[in-house]
Amino acid sequence: MGVDLIKEQLRVAAGEQLTVKQHDPLMHAIECRINAEDSMHDFRPSPGKIESLNFPGGPGIRIDSHIYQGYIIVPHYDSLVAKLISYAPTRTEAIARMRRALDEFVIEGVHSTIPFHRKMMDNADFISGNFDTKYLDTHDWKN
């Protein structure tokens, strides 16, 4: 919607009013939560050392992460290692940007959910928007 949400959150925390007005969204965004998990084995946690790492970038791509090459993922905490966000004027463009970003994203040394998200970007139901929160429970997404 062309709004810096972090700035708005800080304003509200400081007791100020929101500056955002109600209007139609200007862009589409997709977020993939990249976890240190093996999606081919029921999303089993995959602790270990990140041996190689390459973050994607470019227009319409944002990544929020704390990891680095050599980082050790321990089994005692949440397995989230990054949030990968794509945004574009249309859903089709946002999906295309996410595909490219997932192809460029490399995490070696542990399993990650990158291959799972890459499959979802090619899934006909996802592309058409014909899915819900029970999708993985009711469809064979591994094929």
N, C-alpha and C positions, 0 to 999 in steps of 0.2 A: 504494500500500500504506500510505499515511498516514505516510510516512517522509521526513525531510529528507535526501536523498541527499548533498547537499553537506556537511552537518554530519557525516554518517557518513564521507565521504571524508577530511575534515579530522581526524577522530578516528583513523582508520587511519594517516594520514600522521604523526600524532603518536605512533604506537606503541600506541594504545589498541585495545581489542577492539570489534567491531561490536556495537551494541545491538539490531540488527534480528533478529527471530526469524522462522523460516519460517512463513508463513501464506498464505492465498489472497489475491490482489489484491482491493482494495476498489473500484477504479476502472478505467476504460479510458482510454488516452491515444493520441493520434495526433500525430505530428510531421511538419510539412511544411518541407523545407529550401528556403528562398526564395533562388534564385540569380539573378544578373544574366545571364540567358541567354534566348535566343529558342527556346522549346520547339517552335515551328512550323517551325523550320529546324534540326533535329537538335541542339538545345540549344547553338547557337552562342553564344559569349560576347558579352555586350553591354556593353562599357565605355562610360563617359560620366558626365555630371553628373546627379545626382538633382535634378530641378527642383521636384517636389512630392512630399510624403511624408505619409501618414497611417497610423499603427499602429492595429490593432484592439485592443480590450480587452474587459472585462466578465467575468462569472463563468465560470470554467473555461477561461480563455485566458491563455497566457503567451507573451511574445515576448522572445527574446534577440537583440540586434543591436547593431551599432556604428555604423550609418549615421544620417545626418541630412539634412535638406533642404540642398542645396548640396554634399553629399559627392560626390567624384569617384571613380568606380570605374575603376581602371587595369587594363589587359589582362594585366599580368605576374603576377598572383597568383590564388588561388582566388576563384571568383566568388560564393561564399556571402556573402549580405548579412544573412540573418536565419534564425532557427529559430522557427517558429510552432507552438505546442503547444496542443492542446485536451485537456481531460480531463473526464470525467463518469462517473456510475455505470454506464452501459451504453455499448456500442459505438455504437448508434444515436444516442444523445444526443451522444456525442463527435463523430460525423460531422456532426450538425446544427450543433453549436457551431463546428466547423471551417469549414463552409460559410459561416456568418454572418461569421466572422472574415476569411475570404478575400474575401468581398464588400466588407468594410470596409477592407481593406488596399489602399492606393494607393501605387504607386511610379511616378512619371512622369519621363520623360527617358531611361530605359533600358528595354529589355525585361526581364521577369522571368518566373519560373516560376509566378507566381500563377495565370494562366489554365489552365495544365496541371493544377495541384493542384485547381482548382475543378472541372475536368472529371472528375478521378478521384473526387471526392467524390460524383459522380452516376453513376459507372460501376457497373453491376450486379455485375460480378465483384468489384470492391473492396468494395462494400457487403456482399456475401455472404461475403467472406473467401476467395473462390476465385481466388487469384492467388499468384504467386511472384516471385522476383527476375528471372526471364526474361520476365515479362509484357510489357514494352514491346517486346521483340524479337520476340514471337510474335503480337501483336495490333495492329490498326490503331486506336490510341487517339486519333488526330487527328480522327476522325469522330464 
